[in-house]
Amino acid sequence: MKLLFCGDLHIGRASARWPDDLPAEMAYAAAGWGDIVELAIEQRVAVVCLSGDVADQDNRFFEAIGPLERGIGRLAERGIRTVAVAGNHDHDVLGRLADQFPPEAFKLLGRGGVWERLSIEHDGTVLHIDGWSFPQRYVTQNPLHDYPIREGGGDGAAVLGMVHGDLDNPASPYGPLELARLQGLPVAGWLLGHIHAPRLIAPEGRPFVLYPGSPQALDPGETGHHGPWLAEVGAGRIHTPVQRPRSPIIYEQAAIDLTDLTHEHEAEQAIYSTVRRRAEQVAGENEKAQCLVLRLSLTGRTPLASRLSGLAGRVSSDLTSAASLRIVIDRIEDVTLPAIDLDEHATAGTAPGALARLIKALDARQPDGPTAAAESDLGEDEAALLREAREAIERVCQSPHFTTLGEMPLADADVRRMVHRQARQMLAALISQKQDE
């Protein structure tokens, strides 16, 4: 028996930064659902499993219902069953959709927040699916507390658990789940929903836990490959799922080290080579890729520091057709430093010296740095600066212009990163002014 796993389709939304010169309909999550249907038919799967948030919001019922009905109907015509659990976005939509189909075509498991088991037989193989659906938009209790522990069905068949929830975040209002609890239950694997980034946890001898992620990437924060997952059932187990990258748009972030480069044409070549290499790699890994959206960071110590703003503009326009797929340079951030010795400047009682000391202190406390110290471990002056920066950023976030965006949590690492970037830019400007005198 072959299964196809996906979730968080968010039909009703479209991928951000989609180029105007590509077919607009391909940007919509509904098109991604159509591609999933075609893949399921091509692979002759028995069941398509959807782990919630299939529709973006319950008030977009009519925007989602048409594509979903067509896709489920097409699958049913080929003898492929669709099984789903509802998430926080579609707790109402999926129930109404389920009422439109016979359960042999589409089955919504666990309505009202009550665990439910569905047993499926296909070509002599039996699979039990235990599912739980969101009864309302917010759920603060762990859905696993009410999970009925059953050892298969007495027939040695594999058990798949399906639930939408937030893993290892006990304060979450979106069905908080515990990894240890998931892997301690008598199931072959878990299909989760809610997190848009794909994540597979598959330790030897324990149930796998899969966040399939959004099958189509929807915004620049959803980097890397996206697509549905295939798994096979046999001999009382579910084999580890394998992703099939098929998102038409891929978002990436890349750092390009310009250390010791002295001419702009060298920087241009370094950027071009990096982008071209990544575009060719993406095209080889994802046959459905049509667009690569890149956010680039220019790093390193180079005499070109503070002189790359014009270069960024030229690259954005010149690289749009550098490979077989469309390339969009969404952002180029120049975080280069002048080719100076930070240690040498840090001993001076000058403004550049103060900035050099601050940069060195923050460098040492990056998450992957040698000490990874907390903000409280910084020097008194540096810690005070970070507190002032946090207060200033929070004042901006509380402005009426941003209230519609909702609460935006600000981590210490975010503050350090912003201060670090400003310190580099100020140091580069001061060094440039000194050189021009």
C-alpha positions as CSV (number, residue, x, y, z in Angstrom):
1,M,0.0,0.0,0.0
2,K,1.4,3.4,-1.0
3,L,0.5,6.6,0.9
4,L,1.0,10.3,0.0
5,F,1.4,12.7,2.9
6,C,0.9,16.5,2.9
7,G,-0.6,19.3,4.9
8,D,-0.8,23.0,5.3
9,L,-1.8,23.6,1.7
10,H,-3.5,26.9,2.7
11,I,-5.7,27.0,-0.4
12,G,-6.7,30.6,-0.8
13,R,-3.1,31.9,-0.5
14,A,-0.5,32.5,-3.2
15,S,3.3,32.4,-3.1
16,A,4.9,35.8,-2.4
17,R,7.4,37.4,-4.9
18,W,6.0,35.5,-7.8
19,P,7.3,37.2,-11.0
20,D,4.8,39.0,-13.3
21,D,6.1,37.3,-16.4
22,L,5.2,33.7,-15.2
23,P,1.7,32.3,-15.3
24,A,-0.1,33.9,-12.4
25,E,-2.3,30.8,-11.7
26,M,0.9,28.8,-10.8
27,A,1.5,31.0,-7.8
28,Y,-1.7,29.9,-6.0
29,A,-1.8,27.0,-3.5
30,A,-4.8,25.6,-5.4
31,A,-2.4,24.8,-8.3
32,G,-0.1,23.0,-5.9
33,W,-3.1,20.9,-4.8
34,G,-3.8,20.0,-8.4
35,D,-0.2,18.9,-8.8
36,I,-0.5,16.7,-5.7
37,V,-3.6,15.0,-7.2
38,E,-1.7,14.3,-10.4
39,L,1.3,12.9,-8.4
40,A,-1.0,10.6,-6.4
41,I,-2.5,9.2,-9.6
42,E,0.8,8.8,-11.3
43,Q,2.2,6.9,-8.2
44,R,-0.9,4.8,-7.8
45,V,-1.2,5.6,-4.1
46,A,-4.0,4.1,-2.1
47,V,-4.5,7.0,0.3
48,V,-3.8,10.7,0.3
49,C,-3.4,11.9,3.9
50,L,-3.9,15.6,4.7
51,S,-2.8,16.9,8.1
52,G,-4.9,20.1,8.4
53,D,-4.9,23.7,7.3
54,V,-5.8,22.6,3.9
55,A,-7.8,25.8,3.5
56,D,-6.2,29.0,4.6
57,Q,-9.1,30.4,6.7
58,D,-12.7,29.3,7.3
59,N,-14.0,32.5,5.7
60,R,-12.5,31.4,2.4
61,F,-14.8,28.4,2.1
62,F,-15.8,29.2,-1.5
63,E,-12.2,29.9,-2.6
64,A,-11.1,26.5,-1.3
65,I,-14.1,24.3,-1.8
66,G,-14.0,24.2,-5.6
67,P,-10.4,23.1,-6.0
68,L,-10.8,20.6,-3.1
69,E,-14.0,19.1,-4.5
70,R,-12.4,18.7,-8.0
71,G,-9.3,17.1,-6.6
72,I,-11.0,14.7,-4.3
73,G,-13.4,13.7,-7.0
74,R,-10.6,13.0,-9.4
75,L,-8.8,10.9,-6.8
76,A,-12.0,9.0,-6.0
77,E,-12.5,8.2,-9.7
78,R,-9.1,6.4,-9.6
79,G,-10.0,4.5,-6.4
80,I,-7.8,6.8,-4.3
81,R,-9.1,7.7,-0.9
82,T,-8.5,11.1,0.8
83,V,-8.2,11.1,4.6
84,A,-7.8,14.3,6.6
85,V,-7.7,15.9,10.0
86,A,-8.7,19.5,10.5
87,G,-6.3,22.2,11.8
88,N,-6.8,25.6,13.4
89,H,-7.4,27.3,10.0
90,D,-9.9,24.9,8.5
91,H,-11.7,23.3,11.5
92,D,-15.0,24.5,10.0
93,V,-14.2,24.2,6.3
94,L,-13.2,20.5,6.2
95,G,-16.3,19.4,8.1
96,R,-18.5,21.1,5.5
97,L,-16.5,19.5,2.7
98,A,-16.7,16.1,4.3
99,D,-20.5,16.3,4.2
100,Q,-20.3,16.7,0.4
101,F,-18.6,13.3,-0.2
102,P,-19.3,9.7,0.7
103,P,-16.7,8.5,3.4
104,E,-15.2,6.1,0.8
105,A,-14.0,9.2,-1.1
106,F,-13.2,11.6,1.7
107,K,-13.0,11.0,5.4
108,L,-12.5,13.6,8.1
109,L,-11.2,11.9,11.2
110,G,-11.7,13.0,14.8
111,R,-14.4,15.6,14.4
112,G,-15.1,17.6,17.6
113,G,-11.6,16.8,19.0
114,V,-12.4,13.1,19.6
115,W,-9.9,10.5,18.5
116,E,-11.2,8.2,15.7
117,R,-9.8,5.2,14.0
118,L,-10.2,4.3,10.3
119,S,-9.1,0.9,9.0
120,I,-8.2,0.6,5.3
121,E,-7.5,-2.6,3.3
122,H,-5.7,-2.5,0.0
123,D,-4.4,-5.5,-1.9
124,G,-4.2,-7.6,1.2
125,T,-2.5,-4.9,3.3
126,V,-4.3,-3.3,6.3
127,L,-3.6,0.1,7.7
128,H,-5.2,1.7,10.8
129,I,-5.3,5.5,10.9
130,D,-5.9,7.3,14.2
131,G,-6.9,10.9,13.7
132,W,-7.9,14.0,15.8
133,S,-9.3,17.3,14.4
134,F,-9.4,20.8,15.8
135,P,-12.9,21.5,17.2
136,Q,-12.3,25.2,17.2
137,R,-9.5,27.7,16.2
138,Y,-7.6,27.5,19.5
139,V,-6.7,24.4,21.5
140,T,-4.5,24.8,24.5
141,Q,-4.7,21.2,25.8
142,N,-2.4,18.4,24.4
143,P,-4.5,16.3,22.1
144,L,-2.5,13.2,23.1
145,H,-3.9,13.3,26.6
146,D,-7.1,11.5,25.3
147,Y,-5.3,9.2,22.8
148,P,-6.8,5.7,23.2
149,I,-3.9,3.3,23.4
150,R,-4.5,0.3,21.3
151,E,-2.0,-2.2,20.0
152,G,-2.9,-2.2,16.3
153,G,-6.1,-4.1,15.7
154,G,-5.0,-7.5,16.8
155,D,-4.1,-8.2,13.2
156,G,-0.5,-7.0,13.2
157,A,-1.4,-4.0,11.0
158,A,0.5,-0.8,11.1
159,V,-1.0,2.3,12.8
160,L,-0.6,5.8,11.5
161,G,-1.4,8.8,13.8
162,M,-2.6,12.0,12.3
163,V,-2.9,15.3,14.3
164,H,-2.4,19.0,13.7
165,G,-0.4,20.6,16.5
166,D,2.6,22.5,17.7
167,L,5.5,20.2,18.7
168,D,7.4,20.8,22.0
169,N,5.7,24.2,22.7
170,P,3.6,23.6,25.8
171,A,2.3,27.2,25.9
172,S,1.0,27.1,22.3
173,P,-2.7,27.7,21.6
174,Y,-2.5,25.4,18.6
175,G,-2.6,21.9,20.1
176,P,0.7,21.5,22.0
177,L,2.4,18.2,21.4
178,E,5.3,16.4,23.0
179,L,7.8,14.5,20.9
180,A,8.6,12.0,23.7
181,R,4.9,11.2,24.1
182,L,4.4,10.8,20.3
183,Q,7.3,8.4,20.1
184,G,6.2,6.4,23.1
185,L,2.8,5.4,21.7
186,P,2.2,2.1,19.8
187,V,2.1,3.5,16.3
188,A,4.4,3.2,13.3
189,G,4.5,6.9,12.6
190,W,2.9,10.3,13.0
191,L,1.8,12.8,10.4
192,L,1.6,16.3,11.8
193,G,0.4,19.6,10.6
194,H,0.9,23.3,11.5
195,I,4.6,23.9,10.8
196,H,5.3,25.0,7.2
197,A,8.9,23.9,7.2
198,P,9.3,20.2,6.4
199,R,10.8,18.2,9.2
200,L,11.3,14.5,9.6
201,I,12.3,12.8,12.8
202,A,13.0,9.1,12.2
203,P,15.1,7.5,15.0
204,E,15.9,3.8,14.6
205,G,13.4,1.6,16.3
206,R,10.9,4.4,17.2
207,P,7.9,5.9,15.3
208,F,8.8,8.5,12.8
209,V,7.3,12.0,13.2
210,L,6.8,14.0,10.1
211,Y,5.8,17.6,9.5
212,P,5.4,17.5,5.7
213,G,5.5,21.3,5.5
214,S,3.6,23.3,3.0
215,P,3.8,21.5,-0.3
216,Q,4.2,24.8,-2.1
217,A,6.4,27.4,-0.4
218,L,4.4,30.6,0.3
219,D,6.8,33.2,1.5
220,P,10.6,33.9,1.7
221,G,10.7,32.6,5.3
222,E,9.9,29.1,3.9
223,T,13.3,28.2,2.5
224,G,14.5,25.0,1.0
225,H,12.6,22.3,-0.8
226,H,8.9,21.8,-0.4
227,G,6.6,19.0,-1.7
228,P,4.5,16.0,-0.7
229,W,6.0,12.8,0.8
230,L,5.5,9.2,-0.3
231,A,5.6,6.2,2.0
232,E,4.9,2.5,1.6
233,V,3.1,0.2,4.0
234,G,4.0,-3.5,4.4
235,A,4.8,-6.2,6.9
236,G,3.1,-4.3,9.7
237,R,5.2,-1.2,9.3
238,I,5.2,2.1,7.5
239,H,8.6,2.7,5.7
240,T,10.3,6.1,6.3
241,P,8.6,8.7,4.1
242,V,10.5,10.3,1.2
243,Q,9.9,13.9,0.1
244,R,9.2,14.7,-3.6
245,P,10.2,18.3,-4.1
246,R,7.7,19.9,-6.5
247,S,7.1,23.5,-5.3
248,P,7.1,25.7,-8.4
249,I,8.9,28.4,-6.3
250,I,11.9,28.0,-4.0
251,Y,13.1,30.6,-1.5
252,E,16.7,30.5,-0.5
253,Q,19.2,32.5,1.5
254,A,22.9,32.5,0.7
255,A,26.0,34.2,2.1
256,I,28.8,35.2,-0.3
257,D,32.2,35.8,1.1
258,L,34.0,38.6,-0.6
259,T,37.1,38.5,1.6
260,D,40.2,40.0,-0.1
261,L,38.4,40.9,-3.3
262,T,39.5,44.3,-4.5
263,H,37.5,45.0,-7.7
264,E,33.8,45.2,-8.3
265,H,34.0,42.8,-11.3
266,E,35.4,40.2,-8.9
267,A,32.4,40.7,-6.6
268,E,30.1,40.5,-9.6
269,Q,31.6,37.2,-10.6
270,A,31.4,35.7,-7.1
271,I,27.7,36.6,-6.9
272,Y,27.0,35.3,-10.4
273,S,28.8,32.0,-9.8
274,T,27.0,31.4,-6.5
275,V,23.5,32.2,-7.9
276,R,24.1,30.2,-11.1
277,R,25.4,27.2,-9.2
278,R,22.4,27.2,-6.8
279,A,19.9,27.7,-9.7
280,E,21.3,24.7,-11.5
281,Q,21.2,22.6,-8.3
282,V,17.6,23.5,-7.7
283,A,16.6,22.7,-11.3
284,G,18.2,19.3,-10.9
285,E,16.5,18.5,-7.6
286,N,13.0,19.8,-8.4
287,E,11.5,19.0,-11.8
288,K,8.6,21.4,-11.2
289,A,10.7,24.4,-10.2
290,Q,9.9,27.5,-12.2
291,C,11.3,30.3,-9.9
292,L,14.1,30.7,-7.5
293,V,13.8,33.7,-5.1
294,L,17.1,34.6,-3.4
295,R,18.1,36.7,-0.5
296,L,21.9,37.3,-0.5
297,S,24.3,38.5,2.2
298,L,27.6,39.8,1.1
299,T,30.1,39.0,3.9
300,G,33.8,39.2,4.6
301,R,36.5,41.8,4.9
302,T,37.2,43.7,1.7
303,P,38.3,47.1,0.4
304,L,34.9,47.1,-1.4
305,A,33.0,47.5,1.9
306,S,30.5,50.3,1.8
307,R,30.9,50.6,-2.0
308,L,28.6,47.8,-3.1
309,S,25.2,49.5,-3.1
310,G,25.3,50.1,-6.9
311,L,26.5,46.6,-7.6
312,A,23.5,45.2,-5.7
313,G,21.1,47.1,-8.1
314,R,22.9,45.8,-11.2
315,V,22.9,42.2,-10.0
316,S,19.1,42.4,-9.4
317,S,18.4,43.2,-13.0
318,D,21.2,41.2,-14.7
319,L,20.6,37.8,-13.2
320,T,17.0,37.3,-13.9
321,S,17.6,34.9,-16.8
322,A,20.9,33.3,-15.7
323,A,19.5,29.7,-15.7
324,S,16.7,27.5,-17.0
325,L,14.4,28.8,-14.2
326,R,13.4,32.3,-13.4
327,I,15.7,33.9,-10.8
328,V,14.5,36.7,-8.6
329,I,17.0,38.6,-6.4
330,D,14.7,39.6,-3.6
331,R,17.3,41.3,-1.4
332,I,21.1,41.9,-1.2
333,E,22.4,42.8,2.2
334,D,25.9,44.2,2.4
335,V,27.4,43.2,5.7
336,T,31.0,43.3,4.6
337,L,33.7,45.0,6.7
338,P,36.6,47.1,5.6
339,A,39.8,45.1,5.2
340,I,41.0,46.1,8.7
341,D,42.3,44.4,11.7
342,L,39.6,44.5,14.4
343,D,42.1,43.6,17.1
344,E,44.3,46.5,16.2
345,H,41.4,49.0,16.2
346,A,39.9,47.6,19.3
347,T,42.8,48.9,21.4
348,A,42.2,52.6,20.4
349,G,40.2,55.0,22.4
350,T,38.4,56.3,19.3
351,A,34.9,55.9,17.8
352,P,36.2,53.2,15.4
353,G,37.8,51.5,18.4
354,A,34.6,51.4,20.3
355,L,32.8,50.0,17.3
356,A,35.5,47.4,16.8
357,R,35.2,46.3,20.4
358,L,31.4,46.0,20.2
359,I,31.7,43.9,17.0
360,K,34.2,41.6,18.6
361,A,32.0,41.2,21.6
362,L,28.9,40.4,19.5
363,D,30.8,38.1,17.2
364,A,31.9,36.0,20.2
365,R,28.3,35.7,21.3
366,Q,26.6,34.6,18.1
367,P,24.6,31.4,18.5
368,D,27.3,29.4,16.7
369,G,30.1,31.5,18.2
370,P,32.8,30.2,20.6
371,T,30.9,31.3,23.8
372,A,27.2,31.8,22.8
373,A,26.8,33.8,26.0
374,A,23.6,35.3,27.1
375,E,23.0,39.1,26.9
376,S,23.6,39.3,30.6
377,D,27.1,38.0,30.1
378,L,28.1,41.0,27.9
379,G,30.1,44.0,29.3
380,E,28.0,46.6,31.1
381,D,28.2,49.1,28.3
382,E,27.4,46.6,25.6
383,A,24.5,45.1,27.6
384,A,23.1,48.7,28.2
385,L,23.4,49.4,24.4
386,L,21.4,46.2,23.6
387,R,18.7,47.2,26.1
388,E,18.4,50.6,24.6
389,A,18.2,49.1,21.1
390,R,15.5,46.7,22.2
391,E,13.4,49.6,23.6
392,A,13.9,51.6,20.4
393,I,12.8,48.6,18.2
394,E,9.8,47.8,20.4
395,R,8.7,51.5,20.2
396,V,8.7,51.2,16.5
397,C,6.8,47.9,16.6
398,Q,4.2,49.4,18.8
399,S,3.6,52.2,16.3
400,P,0.0,52.4,15.0
401,H,1.4,51.7,11.5
402,F,2.3,48.1,12.7
403,T,-0.6,47.2,15.0
404,T,-2.5,45.3,12.4
405,L,0.5,42.8,12.1
406,G,-0.2,41.6,15.6
407,E,2.4,40.8,18.3
408,M,5.9,40.4,17.0
409,P,8.1,38.7,19.5
410,L,11.7,40.1,19.6
411,A,14.4,37.6,20.6
412,D,17.7,38.6,22.1
413,A,19.4,37.2,19.0
414,D,17.3,39.5,16.8
415,V,18.4,42.5,18.7
416,R,22.1,41.5,18.7
417,R,21.9,40.9,14.9
418,M,20.4,44.4,14.2
419,V,23.0,46.1,16.5
420,H,25.8,44.0,14.9
421,R,24.7,45.1,11.4
422,Q,24.5,48.8,12.3
423,A,27.9,48.6,14.0
424,R,29.5,47.2,10.9
425,Q,27.9,49.8,8.7
426,M,29.1,52.6,11.0
427,L,32.6,51.3,11.2
428,A,32.8,51.0,7.4
429,A,31.6,54.6,7.1
430,L,34.1,55.9,9.6
431,I,37.0,54.1,8.0
432,S,35.9,55.3,4.6
433,Q,35.8,58.9,5.9
434,K,39.3,58.6,7.4
435,Q,40.7,57.2,4.1
436,D,39.1,60.1,2.2
437,E,40.7,62.8,4.4
